[in-house]
Amino acid sequence: MNRSAGLLSALYLATSTGLAWTAVLALRTGPPWAVCLLAAASLVPVIAVVRESVLCDQQRALAEMRGRVAAPEGPGAQAADTIVRAELDTACCERWWTSCGTDHDSACPRRVPRSSAA
């Protein structure tokens, strides 16, 4: 946990302790509904502490995943870069890209004229 999450968790636990103490005092002299309300309210900050720890764990896991993706290693990443580079180098014209490789521009040097002979 980082400092801000730790400080926030400490504040949550202090709030929970204060609410629990108030519930104990209300139990002595107050109405029963107030005791139940304060006891339930003292559990909410405990839930917040659990949530903070889960968020911290998720952020740590996400940072690890980003670290793995940011530094691709091995022949697979290099092979993918090579394939993409080769495909981009073989592109010839805009129409070829937009027609998924089925047609070429009229000024394209790779254009094969269509003949009517079968």
C-alpha positions as CSV (number, residue, x, y, z in Angstrom):
1,M,0.0,0.0,0.0
2,N,1.3,3.5,-0.8
3,R,1.3,6.3,1.8
4,S,-2.0,7.9,0.7
5,A,-3.8,4.6,0.8
6,G,-2.3,3.8,4.2
7,L,-3.3,7.2,5.6
8,L,-6.8,6.8,4.2
9,S,-7.1,3.3,5.7
10,A,-5.9,4.7,9.1
11,L,-8.6,7.4,8.9
12,Y,-11.2,4.8,8.0
13,L,-10.2,2.6,11.0
14,A,-10.3,5.6,13.4
15,T,-13.7,6.5,12.1
16,S,-14.9,2.9,12.6
17,T,-13.5,2.9,16.1
18,G,-15.3,6.2,17.0
19,L,-18.6,4.9,15.6
20,A,-18.3,1.6,17.5
21,W,-17.5,3.5,20.8
22,T,-20.5,5.7,20.2
23,A,-22.6,2.6,19.7
24,V,-21.4,1.3,23.0
25,L,-22.3,4.6,24.7
26,A,-25.7,4.6,23.0
27,L,-26.3,1.0,24.3
28,R,-26.1,2.3,27.9
29,T,-28.5,5.2,27.6
30,G,-29.9,5.5,24.1
31,P,-32.7,3.9,22.1
32,P,-32.1,0.5,20.5
33,W,-32.5,1.8,17.0
34,A,-29.6,4.2,17.5
35,V,-27.4,1.4,18.7
36,C,-28.2,-0.7,15.6
37,L,-27.6,2.3,13.3
38,L,-24.3,3.2,14.8
39,A,-23.1,-0.5,14.8
40,A,-24.0,-0.8,11.2
41,A,-22.3,2.6,10.4
42,S,-19.1,1.4,12.1
43,L,-18.8,-1.5,9.6
44,V,-18.8,0.8,6.6
45,P,-15.3,2.1,7.1
46,V,-14.0,-1.4,7.6
47,I,-15.5,-2.3,4.2
48,A,-13.7,0.8,2.8
49,V,-10.3,-0.4,4.1
50,V,-10.9,-3.8,2.4
51,R,-11.8,-1.9,-0.8
52,E,-8.6,0.2,-0.6
53,S,-6.4,-2.9,-0.2
54,V,-8.2,-4.6,-3.2
55,L,-7.7,-1.5,-5.3
56,C,-4.0,-1.4,-4.3
57,D,-3.5,-5.0,-5.4
58,Q,-5.3,-4.3,-8.7
59,Q,-3.1,-1.3,-9.4
60,R,0.0,-3.3,-8.6
61,A,-1.1,-6.2,-10.9
62,L,-1.9,-3.7,-13.7
63,A,1.5,-2.0,-13.4
64,E,3.1,-5.5,-13.7
65,M,1.1,-6.3,-16.8
66,R,1.9,-2.9,-18.4
67,G,5.6,-3.6,-17.6
68,R,5.4,-6.9,-19.4
69,V,3.6,-5.4,-22.4
70,A,5.9,-2.3,-22.6
71,A,9.0,-4.4,-23.0
72,P,8.2,-7.1,-25.5
73,E,10.9,-9.8,-25.5
74,G,11.6,-12.9,-27.4
75,P,11.4,-13.9,-31.1
76,G,7.6,-13.7,-31.2
77,A,7.5,-9.9,-30.8
78,Q,10.3,-9.4,-33.4
79,A,8.6,-11.8,-35.8
80,A,5.3,-9.8,-35.5
81,D,7.2,-6.5,-36.2
82,T,8.9,-8.1,-39.2
83,I,5.6,-9.3,-40.6
84,V,3.9,-5.9,-40.2
85,R,6.9,-4.1,-41.7
86,A,6.9,-6.5,-44.7
87,E,3.2,-6.0,-45.3
88,L,3.5,-2.2,-45.1
89,D,6.5,-2.3,-47.6
90,T,4.5,-4.3,-50.1
91,A,1.6,-1.9,-50.2
92,C,1.3,-0.3,-53.5
93,C,-1.7,2.1,-53.7
94,E,-4.6,3.5,-51.8
95,R,-7.2,1.6,-53.7
96,W,-5.4,-1.7,-53.1
97,W,-5.6,-1.1,-49.3
98,T,-9.3,0.0,-49.4
99,S,-10.4,-2.9,-51.6
100,C,-8.5,-5.5,-49.5
101,G,-6.0,-6.3,-52.3
102,T,-8.5,-6.9,-55.1
103,D,-8.1,-3.8,-57.2
104,H,-5.4,-1.2,-58.0
105,D,-5.4,2.5,-59.0
106,S,-5.1,3.2,-62.7
107,A,-1.7,4.7,-62.2
108,C,-0.4,1.9,-60.0
109,P,2.7,0.3,-61.4
110,R,1.6,-3.1,-60.1
111,R,-1.7,-3.0,-61.9
112,V,-2.3,-5.9,-64.1
113,P,-4.5,-5.0,-67.1
114,R,-7.5,-7.3,-67.4
115,S,-8.0,-8.9,-70.7
116,S,-11.2,-10.2,-72.1
117,A,-9.6,-13.4,-73.3
118,A,-10.5,-16.3,-71.1
